[in-house]
Amino acid sequence: MSEASLSKERRQSPRMETSIPVRYKVLRDGGAEAVGTSSVTCDLSTGGLCFMANEFLSTACRLILELDIPALAQPVTAVSEVAWIQKENGEDAGQCRVGSRFMEITDRDMELIAKYVNGR
């Protein structure tokens, strides 16, 4: 890998490409939205995840995430912050790819993500 490509990589932890169900609620001043939105991940790491959204989410927007990792009975939950957003080109122009970094997550849930990403 060249020095130029290393300098462009800002991720703190390696990501695993994956398509697993995730639900998110936007945190507002008065609390979270009443209804969560279902989506699917594009990738996942111990630092955050990328998922598809049918709405534009502003950067620095905080989200409550529920991630359905395969073989786990309960979802992994975290509070995250939108780090970046990119509109998708194609048939469904309303779709956006959202990069989100974990801000608040329990040690247990972080360990479960690490086991999944690292193949157990």
Secondary structure, DSSP 8 states (H G I E B T S, - for coil): --HHHHHH---SS--EE---EEEEEEEETTEE-SS-EEEEEEEE-SSEEEEEESS---TT-EEEEEE--TT-SS-EEEEEEEEEEEE--SS-TT-EEEEEEEEE--HHHHHHHHHHHTT-
